[in-house]
Amino acid sequence: MNRKKKIKTTLLAKKKKANAKLHKSNKPKYVSKAERARLAAESETTDNTIDKSTVLEG
């Protein structure tokens, strides 16, 4: 009986893992702290260049 149970649980676990792969999570991709800091600095520099260009035009 133990052998049947072990086989059944093994196959069931494989089935669950295959099913889980089909349904991807809606969680956003992880962005590291360093990457967030780099993106923030990059957006600041683009904001500064936009502000400078509007000041020069006006």
N, C-alpha and C positions, 0 to 999 in steps of 0.2 A: 504494500500500500504506500509506503514512504517513497518508493521509486516513482510510482505514478504521480504522486503529489508533487515531487520535485520537478518532474518533466512538465507537468501542467503549469506550475508557477513560473518556470523558466520561459515557456512559450507565451504565457500571459504577459510577462514582463517585456519580452521582445515586442509583442503586439502593442502594448501601451507606449513603448518608446517610439515605435514607428508612427503611431497615431499622434503622438506629441509633436513629432517633426512636421507633420502635415499642417498643424495649427500653430503658426508662428505667433509670438507674443506681440502685443501692441506697444510694448515698452520702448521708449526712445533709446537710441544707441548711447552707450556710456561715453562721455567726453571727460577726459582727465582734467585735473585742476590746471596743469600747465597749458593744456590746449585751450581751455576757457580763457586763461589770462592772455594768451597770444591772440586769440580772436577779439578780445576786448580791446587790446592795444591796437590791433589792426583797424578796428572800427573807429577808435578814437582818432587815428591818423587820417582816416578818410573823412571823418566829420570835420576835423580841423582844416583840411584842404578845401572842403566845400564851404566852410565859414569864411575862409580867406578869400576865396573866389567871389563870394557874394559881397564882401566888404569892398573889394577892388572894383567891382562893377558899379556899386552904388555910390 
